[in-house]
């Protein structure tokens, strides 16, 4: 995670603290199952499942609800620099999807809306950068949200915020706090992903380029 990204995550933390109250840690782990899902749900998804979703260079689509990664999927995938970059790109598109949805719904305002717009711009730039690196290595850039993360985390999280009539889910009573919790989780996932993947890149020059994203 670059210095500017760390600064933005710190700014988001301050906004979440202000929204949730003085006891940040306690507030983020309240009895609201929605909030716990936003904050902890993404952390339960293994990096292996995310890699499996982006392993095939030909696949750029979003999985249907209910799709799962086969038990032997990872055994069939050679985790190359291209696979790592495609996976990183896919996670950028998950974040882009969320921030665009939030902006369209007009949930945030003031400093929170400004910061969300900055995150959206950053993730678009990151996706472009990792896509370019993928293509430089002869791979096919991943141009959609990571299907695994989208199916089991992002789409359910957004439904819990805005509601889903077909599923009988009522909109959250506190959409701003829940969006901020989801944003915090997404930025943490993104940062953790880069920290985990960069050391695995085989090309030192490529590692240097990735560190700067």
Secondary structure, 3 states (H helix, E strand, C coil): CCHHHHHHHHHHHHHHHHHHCCCHHHHHCCCCHHHHHHHHCHHHCCHHHHHHHCCCCCCCCCCCCCCCCCCCCHHHCCCCHHHHHHHHHHHHHHHHHHHHHHHHHCCCCHHHHHHHHHHHHHHHHHHHHHHHHHHHCCCCCCCCCCHHHHHHHHHHHHHHHHCEHHHCECCCCCHHHHHHHHHHHHHHHHHHHHHHHHCCCCCHHHHHHHHCC
